[in-house]
Amino acid sequence: MRCLKSHRLFLIAAGLLALLVDVLPATDVRAAERPPVAGRNAAVSAGPPLTTVAALEVLMRGGNAFDAGVAALLAGGVVEQDFYSLGGEALVLVYPRTTGKVVSVVGQGWAPKGATIDWYNARSKTLNGEGLDPAVVPGALHAALTVLEQWGTMSFEQVSARAIEYAEQGFPLRPRTAHAIEENLKFFQSWPDNQKYWLKPDGSMHPAGDLIKLPTLAATLKKMVEAERAAKGKGRAAGIAAARDRFYKGDIAREMVAFLQKHEAPFDLSDFAEFFAKIEQPSMTTYRGYQVYKHSFGSQGPVLLESLNILEQFDLRAMKHNSADYIHTVIEAMKLAYADRDTYYGDPAFVSTPAEGLLSKDYAKERARLIDPKRASRSFIAGNPMAFDSKVKQWPYWTANLAEAVPSPRLPDPERVSGSKDTTHISIIDKNGNIFDSTPSGGWIGGAVILGNTGIGMSVRGEQFWLDKTRAAQLRPRARPRYTLTPSIVLKNGEPFMALGTPGGDNQEQTILQAFLNIVEFWPEWYPNLHEAFEWPRVQTLHFYGSFWPHDSGFNKLNLEATIPEAVLKELQARGHDVISIRPFSIASCATAVLIDPNSGSRIAGADPRRDCYAMAY
């Protein structure tokens, strides 16, 4: 009897275990590698720890999320230059609790007014991503100071203190940064100022762990502080504007432009003096009670929104996480969104994108009907959003219309990483519910030319233009490239909920989409440890034209991290996906997010284990 009873208990336990496994994500059976991060007051998730703690320090000194975000941007622009520098760009979304509205700050630099496709063609130049040919005006500092001026409470001197200290007194060189320097020694040979900046006086490398000082960058930031101090009597905002003006209109700008002109780059002082970080209304869609905000169609941000609109037509949770049905449906939705991205997205100062139509729920239903649940699409065909748009009725540019899309011999590099080029992300929620979310990038060790004694590495984001007059995202004077950088803010029933983003070039929206769905569709399976949701294995499609020069394509290519079962891979192959298994954690993204726990009001933070990103809360 005892044996029979024990057997019955075993069967009951086994049944309960089977039921539990059935509702859990299919491939996620281990505990998270990192512990939960949560606090009552505020949370930060960003890149390396020196950046994260710079933000936390400001929060604990009484600053708000915007003060902390700018402090992190400045500090990271010193210590993370394998990811971005202060000569790069910073795309920002802000949610001030007092207004209850999300605002977009476009800190993407523009091309000089002398840059035309004819100018490049006449000189047999390309936009290959190094040197001065793909250069655009640095946008990160303008965006940072715009956020600080409009929504912050502190001075530039206060929020830049840690960045200046890192640059002037030194910081420990991360192994990844040391590797990026080593990879670019040949590039430095063409640019002596890069050698002086990154190498020891005798020309040797700093080893990983060595304290490296960047005195020219420190001097530039201190000049900006001096300008602020001189204008302090006119108020906080005037002081911040004075610091910004010294960089873009004053002696710092003159030195940068003199360097550019000496090397025959088509810039003049007005390209810097007239530049501004554009404040605009973000794009937005709803998804099952959530309001999801992205930058508008000058970015790839609406790819996420289009994908969510399509996926809202399906019961993803019933499919089970990372099942063949689930992955197939998510990837097919993204293929449709990428075809629209590569067709319709471009700088809104020059391109009238059918935004209303692209984000129409009826348009999404039409696109969703194109998904064959049993067969991978090999086409790359944009939809007709003009039929759903009240303003834009014609499209004068190239339209994706490939019935049988064939990939390039060389596949696109979706993350644009080689140890010397990447991106980072900063997400912050403070005690009042203010949200700061930013994706900074560019001005890398790899490819960026240091402009004389300014310590500023010139952004090469112009490599995301097309030298093709039929494309919406073509190079134009004073145009901003259709950028890949894409922060996200999510409200829930109109209340602040989450900031979320990642590095990863063309892969950014894929990481954000999968992370978002993990969080909102599978909340019980990870709560309260957000790290767990980010550790679950990811997939990656290359079904697009790469945003980076030379715009290679990877149609129908699909990568699966190896912890997804082989049976799922084989089923996807049977449906026609050109799929391969890659190492676990090898999709080079780094999702970072902070959110407000709707149950307790605590701030929860998480950071991806795929790279050196860190979350903190208090």
Disulfide bonds with the S-S distance in Angstrom:
Cys590-Cys613 1.95
